[in-house]
Amino acid sequence: MSALDAAAPTFAVLERRSRRNLVVPVLFVLAVVVSIGTLGVGSYRVYFPDSVLALLGHGSHDQVNIVRTYELPRVLLAWLVGGGLAVSGALVQGVIRNPLAAPDIIGVTKGAGLAAVAALLVYPSTSDLELPLAAFIGGFAAILIVYVAAYRGGASPVRLALVGIAVSSVCETFIRLLLIKHVTAIGTALTWLTGSLAERGMTEVYECAIWMGVLLPLAYLCSRRLDVLGLGDDLAAGLGERVEHLRRILLLLGVGIAAAAVAIGGTILFLSLIAPHMARRLVGARHSLLLPASFLLGALLLLVSDAIGRGIDPPIEIPAGLITALIGGPYFLYLLAKAV
Amino acid sequence: MRLSGNGLTLSYESVTVATDLTLEIPDGKVTVLIGPNGCGKSTTLRALSRLLRPKGGSVILDGKDIHSYSSKEVARRLALLPQVLLTPEAISVRELVAYGRHPQRRSIAALRDEDREAIEWALAATGMTELGERPVDQLSGGQRQRAWIALVLAQGTDLILLDEPTTFLDVAYQLEVLELLRELNASQGKTIVMVLHDINMAAEYGHQLLAMREGKIVATGSPHEIVTRELMREVFGIESHILRHPDTENPLCVPVPVPGVTPATAAALA
């Protein structure tokens, strides 16, 4: 009897641990399957397996062209942008130590949005290459302002969140002001603000891949430092971390990843909040598992959202950002109801 | 003597908490900082562990200014258990204790054999081996505090600083934690420095007591030298009887009730 009692929790723990280690491979396979499955969805439907054959160069000229030029970049961008947003959310949540924090909250998303809208509306000649740059600069400017304003011998997580919300609101106000002043030309700006993967090509994929290829591995290298930071500032310092320095580096990484994602995909809301949160429920709080799981969940969510958006009523496209908001809003409410 | 403070002036931004503190931490002994709230004892501990850079004076660790070391180097010589600890969700005791090896590990390297040994030793020393796979958030107060102490032990340092390690615990758990620390000192020769609120616990478990008041060290000495009527009056502003513990002969401070010590409240209640 006592032996059984002692064994029972051990089994539960073993099961939990092996289940956790399975999450990342399972999510990866799932994301690959969904990528292939949704490859041909859209106004020119090319279904599996024709879509895969077309990707490999077999099929009609049109099919090959459509899949390679229009469909493939979207799927790849869903991985990069969705996964990137989710990882940046996990980083920011780790730094701010609040599962309800996200780049949306500390001002990055709105800052990037404001800069991009200003570029689009005030300088209509802005090229497709300059727009991501503007978004990037805007996101960084916002977090810089937030960090400096929150700094008082160190930037406490609570102050970062509060100042971030304030800066976000100010950015939002200016975005609206710009939209009102330039009513005739707001079409592109609105699409961008909603967040969408439409009309992106391989150029955007390469741009995004370079950023993510550098920043995501760097973030992964910081996994255990993120864990240690989660034990409290003083203990992290006692374990040899320069806490303020570390927080700055991690925020910068999170912002860089978010800005790279937003620059290409627009302000896709809620993804950076809910994907890491779901991941935490599946794999726990250790970042060596949490970051990869977040990436894959973010990719999955955006793949599905984008596929729904373009498949639900073709040829009309519903921006993926609207779908993520439709999924994310209720999930957010559920979180609030549970956590607060 | 590996750790000492020399003419320390400690402040948070513009608020000066302590001035001209000089203190020595004897090796292989248990040193306890006591004093009323806000006297600067936790701040002193932060300075001793390099968390706070003194405005004046210096903390000397192994013959050099503690700020001439990198924070990693300090973490390999001295471990700190702060008062405020955040328990991560869904993490086992063994996983928590493994973070004690953080200063010795490279960023994503797996645990080495010496890390594993240190972790298992720390679990055994704190009596947590059996609970190694238990989630930390399912432990009792005393068990949880022992898990945190195991984390600090896994760091493998001879110097251990603890900021009020018993504060949120019931008296039975307080004893559990303090007995563990005494045992670590006696059997492993660990040098222990801690802040305690309870004078009698300090007298029971400390070899050296540092009594602080308003940012100054009022007196340093053995429990019998510190726990006296005069010093209790000077340090805590209380009248007291000093008794002897029937078993251990250590001093016991029993405060004398002072009616009307808060005249406003007394008047309001009358």
Contacts between the chains, C-beta under 8 A, distances in Angstrom:
chain1	res1	chain2	res2	distance
A	9	B	133	6.9
A	9	B	134	6.9
A	10	B	133	6.2
A	13	B	92	6.8
A	13	B	133	4.3
A	13	B	134	7.9
A	97	B	86	7.0
A	152	B	13	7.8
A	153	B	12	7.4
A	153	B	13	5.7
A	220	B	108	7.2
A	221	B	107	4.9
A	221	B	108	5.9
A	222	B	107	7.1
A	223	B	107	7.9
A	223	B	108	6.7
A	224	B	99	7.7
A	224	B	102	6.5
A	224	B	105	7.4
A	224	B	107	6.7
A	224	B	108	7.2
A	225	B	107	7.3
A	227	B	88	7.1
A	227	B	99	6.6
A	228	B	99	5.8
A	228	B	102	5.4
A	230	B	86	6.3
A	230	B	88	5.3
A	231	B	85	6.7
A	231	B	86	5.7
A	231	B	88	6.9
A	231	B	99	6.5
A	232	B	82	6.3
A	232	B	84	5.5
A	232	B	85	5.5
A	232	B	86	4.5
A	234	B	46	7.6
A	234	B	51	6.1
A	234	B	80	7.0
A	234	B	82	3.4
A	234	B	83	7.8
A	234	B	84	6.5
A	234	B	163	7.9
A	235	B	80	7.3
A	235	B	81	7.4
A	235	B	82	5.4
A	235	B	85	6.2
A	237	B	49	8.0
A	237	B	50	7.6
A	237	B	51	5.2
A	237	B	71	6.7
A	237	B	80	7.6
A	238	B	49	6.3
A	238	B	51	7.3
A	238	B	75	6.4
A	238	B	79	6.4
A	238	B	80	3.5
A	238	B	81	7.4
A	238	B	82	6.7
A	238	B	152	7.8
A	239	B	75	5.5
A	239	B	99	6.7
A	239	B	100	7.4
A	239	B	102	4.5
A	239	B	103	5.7
A	239	B	155	7.3
A	240	B	70	7.8
A	240	B	71	4.9
A	240	B	72	3.9
A	240	B	73	7.8
A	240	B	74	6.9
A	240	B	75	3.2
A	240	B	76	7.4
A	240	B	102	6.6
A	240	B	103	4.0
A	241	B	71	6.7
A	241	B	102	7.8
A	242	B	71	5.4
A	280	B	89	7.4
A	284	B	89	6.8
A	284	B	90	4.1
A	284	B	91	6.6
A	285	B	88	4.6
A	285	B	89	5.0
A	285	B	90	6.1
A	285	B	91	6.3
A	286	B	88	7.9
A	286	B	91	6.9
A	286	B	95	7.1
A	288	B	108	7.2
